[in-house]
Amino acid sequence: MRKLKEAVLAWRLERELTKKRILEIYLNVAEWGDGVFGIAAAARRHFGTTPAALSPEQAARLAVVLPSPLKMDPAHPSRYVQQRSRIILQRMARRDPALRETH
């Protein structure tokens, strides 16, 4: 029953909002660590900066820890976080020519 409710909710959200807006909402409520909710709090807590000022590497690390933010620390990345963030950076570089110059 829960999955059916989630499917209906997802369908309604996608009808009313753009994918960009859905992602924006998610990033602003997601948990990024113990008591850290939203990308602004995560950028400040883990890197001492704002979301707009995050480097591509920092943004990639934050993305990697989302599935398990209480076990992984983007500011002090484990080998797994480092490896996964490199993969994300490579994908970002394929989509954005400006990132290719730095990676």
C-alpha positions as CSV (number, residue, x, y, z in Angstrom):
1,M,0.0,0.0,0.0
2,R,2.9,2.4,0.8
3,K,4.4,1.9,-2.6
4,L,1.1,2.6,-4.3
5,K,0.8,5.9,-2.3
6,E,4.4,6.8,-3.2
7,A,3.7,6.1,-6.9
8,V,0.6,8.3,-6.9
9,L,2.5,11.1,-5.1
10,A,5.4,10.9,-7.5
11,W,3.0,11.0,-10.5
12,R,1.2,14.1,-9.1
13,L,4.5,15.8,-8.3
14,E,5.8,15.2,-11.8
15,R,2.6,16.6,-13.3
16,E,2.8,19.8,-11.3
17,L,6.5,20.5,-10.9
18,T,9.6,20.5,-13.2
19,K,12.3,17.9,-12.4
20,K,14.6,20.8,-11.5
21,R,12.0,22.1,-8.9
22,I,11.6,18.6,-7.5
23,L,15.3,18.2,-7.1
24,E,15.5,21.7,-5.5
25,I,12.9,20.7,-2.9
26,Y,14.6,17.4,-2.2
27,L,18.0,19.0,-1.7
28,N,16.5,21.5,0.7
29,V,15.0,18.9,3.0
30,A,17.4,16.0,2.7
31,E,19.5,14.8,5.7
32,W,23.2,15.3,5.2
33,G,24.4,14.3,8.7
34,D,23.3,14.2,12.3
35,G,21.0,17.2,12.6
36,V,22.0,18.6,9.2
37,F,19.0,19.1,7.0
38,G,19.1,20.9,3.6
39,I,22.0,21.7,1.3
40,A,22.7,25.1,2.8
41,A,23.3,23.5,6.3
42,A,25.3,20.7,4.7
43,A,27.6,23.1,2.8
44,R,28.1,25.2,5.9
45,R,28.7,22.3,8.2
46,H,30.9,20.2,6.1
47,F,32.8,22.8,4.0
48,G,32.2,26.2,5.7
49,T,30.6,27.7,2.6
50,T,27.4,28.3,0.7
51,P,25.8,25.9,-1.8
52,A,26.7,28.3,-4.6
53,A,30.3,28.4,-3.6
54,L,30.8,24.6,-3.4
55,S,33.5,23.3,-5.7
56,P,32.6,20.5,-8.0
57,E,34.5,18.1,-5.8
58,Q,32.6,19.1,-2.7
59,A,29.3,18.9,-4.5
60,A,30.1,15.4,-5.7
61,R,31.1,14.3,-2.2
62,L,27.8,15.6,-0.8
63,A,26.0,13.6,-3.5
64,V,27.8,10.5,-2.6
65,V,26.9,10.6,1.1
66,L,23.2,11.2,0.6
67,P,22.2,7.5,0.8
68,S,23.9,7.2,4.2
69,P,24.7,10.6,5.6
70,L,25.1,9.3,9.2
71,K,27.9,6.8,8.2
72,M,29.8,8.9,5.6
73,D,31.5,12.3,6.0
74,P,32.0,14.3,2.8
75,A,34.6,16.6,4.5
76,H,36.7,13.5,5.6
77,P,36.0,11.1,2.8
78,S,36.6,7.4,3.0
79,R,38.1,5.6,0.0
80,Y,34.6,4.7,-1.1
81,V,33.4,8.4,-1.0
82,Q,36.6,9.4,-2.9
83,Q,36.1,6.8,-5.6
84,R,32.4,7.4,-6.1
85,S,32.9,11.2,-6.2
86,R,35.5,10.8,-9.0
87,I,32.9,8.9,-11.0
88,I,30.3,11.6,-10.4
89,L,32.9,14.3,-11.4
90,Q,33.6,12.4,-14.6
91,R,29.9,12.3,-15.4
92,M,29.6,16.0,-14.6
93,A,32.6,16.8,-16.9
94,R,31.0,15.0,-19.8
95,R,27.9,17.2,-19.4
96,D,29.6,20.5,-18.7
97,P,32.6,21.6,-20.9
98,A,33.8,24.0,-18.2
99,L,34.4,21.2,-15.8
100,R,36.5,19.3,-18.4
101,E,39.2,21.9,-18.1
102,T,39.7,21.3,-14.4
103,H,39.4,17.5,-14.5
